[in-house]
Amino acid sequence: MSKRQQWTGWGQAQQAQQHYLVEPRYLAGGGDLRHVGEFLRASGWKDIARSSGTMLAFDSPDQMVRVAYQPPGGWQVHGAAHGHQPAWQVTLTPQTPVEIVAGLTDALTKPRSAHAPNVWAPLTEKSWSMQQDDYFVAQSPDRHAVVQYVQPGGDGSQNHWWVGARNEHGPVWNAQATASTPLHLVQSLTTALADPEPVMRPLGHVPLSNRIRVTSVSVLPDQLGAWQQARLSAARAAAWSRNWVSSRARTGAKASGYARTR
């Protein structure tokens, strides 16, 4: 008589992995760099990490913006001067949650909104307090995160944006952006910062802090892969759409020029 075996379905049975939903997101720790890098790659950015000697580095398709990560310094985002837009720079320390970094870097891959940007609106909509003394300051309801527009005085050349978070152990991370940084990018950063949705961290990557709320969840590898793939698929679709529109515009311009020469 043959021994009965338990049916496990087609393929190998998957084992659920322990993960944790952490909130507020600005105290969740750095996270997986691929959350930023793979989205840029899917959006058509060029991976230059090997040639630049950094852990992560991508150039935009027009070579006007570079996003790089190199410990111990952290994130560096540089924008070249172009037309009326002066050069700009954003730096973020290593423990900046990748979901907040992606608020900025994802926005670099998308068309600019026709609406005038408002850096403070995403914060006040989530009940952050606002005050104006020497600086413009917004503070999270739990008082663990801050956004400031710093104006040291003088000719304004030292003005800059400063964003940071701290827990009971002290400062956790901070970001600085030059005053020349396009405001829609700073708004995208504050939108990601104030987002109340928790972020996921694997076992062993949850910060030791009594200032966070943690929910344990069991996740199948296929589920994680599907969530990641959905994000990348959206990036590829948007890149394809932009390339198609750009190609059509170039074709139309060539046809128009040909018609005028006849």
Residue pairs with C-beta under 8 A, 6 or more apart in sequence:
14 220
14 221
14 222
16 218
16 219
16 220
17 202
17 203
17 218
17 219
17 220
17 221
17 224
18 202
18 203
18 216
18 217
18 218
19 200
19 201
19 202
19 203
19 216
19 217
19 218
19 219
20 200
20 201
20 202
20 203
20 206
20 214
20 215
20 216
20 217
21 198
21 199
21 200
21 214
21 215
21 217
22 28
22 29
22 198
22 199
22 200
22 201
22 206
22 207
22 212
22 213
22 214
23 196
23 197
23 198
23 199
23 212
23 213
24 140
24 142
24 144
24 145
24 196
24 212
24 213
25 97
25 99
25 100
25 193
25 195
25 197
25 198
25 199
26 97
26 100
26 140
26 144
26 145
26 165
26 172
26 173
26 193
27 144
27 145
27 165
27 167
27 172
27 207
27 209
27 211
27 212
28 97
28 99
28 198
28 199
28 201
28 206
28 207
28 212
29 95
29 97
29 201
29 205
29 206
29 207
30 94
30 95
30 96
30 97
30 98
30 173
31 97
31 98
31 99
31 199
31 201
31 205
32 98
33 55
33 56
33 69
33 98
35 98
35 99
35 102
36 56
36 67
36 69
36 98
36 101
36 102
36 105
37 47
37 56
37 58
37 69
38 228
38 232
39 102
39 105
39 106
39 109
39 231
39 232
39 235
40 58
40 67
40 105
40 109
41 47
41 58
42 232
42 233
42 235
42 236
42 239
43 109
43 235
43 236
43 238
43 239
44 61
44 109
44 239
44 242
44 243
45 58
45 59
45 60
45 61
45 67
45 109
46 58
46 59
46 61
47 57
47 58
48 57
48 58
48 59
48 66
49 55
49 56
49 57
49 58
52 68
54 68
54 69
54 70
55 69
55 70
55 71
56 67
56 68
56 69
56 70
57 66
57 67
57 68
57 69
58 66
58 67
58 68
59 65
59 66
60 66
60 108
60 109
63 80
64 79
64 80
64 82
65 77
65 78
65 79
65 80
65 108
66 76
66 77
66 78
67 75
67 76
67 77
67 105
67 108
68 75
68 76
68 77
68 78
69 75
69 76
70 76
71 94
72 94
73 91
73 93
73 94
74 91
74 92
74 93
74 94
74 96
75 90
75 91
75 92
75 93
75 94
75 96
75 101
75 175
76 89
76 90
76 91
77 89
77 90
77 91
77 92
77 104
77 105
77 108
78 87
78 88
78 89
79 85
79 87
79 88
79 89
79 181
79 182
80 87
81 87
85 180
85 182
86 180
87 180
88 177
88 178
88 180
88 181
88 182
89 177
89 178
89 181
90 104
90 175
90 176
90 177
90 178
90 181
90 185
90 189
91 175
91 176
91 177
92 100
92 101
92 173
92 174
92 175
93 173
93 174
93 175
94 173
95 172
95 173
96 173
96 174
96 175
97 173
97 199
99 192
99 195
99 199
100 175
100 189
100 192
100 193
102 192
103 188
103 189
103 190
103 191
103 192
103 193
103 195
104 185
104 188
104 189
104 192
106 188
107 184
107 185
107 188
108 185
109 235
109 238
109 239
110 238
111 242
112 182
112 184
113 184
117 182
117 183
117 184
117 186
117 187
118 187
119 147
119 149
119 161
119 183
119 186
119 187
119 190
120 130
120 136
120 138
120 147
120 190
121 187
122 187
122 190
122 191
122 193
122 194
123 130
123 138
123 147
123 190
123 193
123 194
124 130
124 138
125 194
126 141
126 194
126 196
127 141
128 138
128 139
128 140
128 141
128 147
128 194
129 138
129 139
129 141
130 136
130 137
130 138
131 137
131 139
134 151
135 148
135 149
135 150
135 151
136 148
136 149
137 146
137 147
137 148
138 146
138 147
138 148
138 190
139 145
139 146
140 146
140 194
142 211
144 165
144 166
144 167
144 211
145 163
145 164
145 165
145 166
145 193
146 162
146 163
146 164
146 165
147 161
147 162
147 163
147 190
147 193
148 161
148 162
148 163
149 159
149 160
149 161
149 162
150 158
150 159
150 160
150 161
150 162
151 159
152 158
152 159
156 179
159 179
160 176
160 177
160 178
160 179
161 175
161 176
161 177
161 178
161 179
161 181
161 186
162 174
162 175
162 176
163 174
163 175
163 176
163 177
163 189
163 190
163 193
164 171
164 172
164 173
164 174
164 175
165 171
165 172
165 173
165 174
166 172
167 207
167 209
167 211
167 212
168 209
168 210
168 211
169 209
172 207
175 189
177 185
177 186
177 189
198 213
198 215
200 217
200 219
206 212
206 214
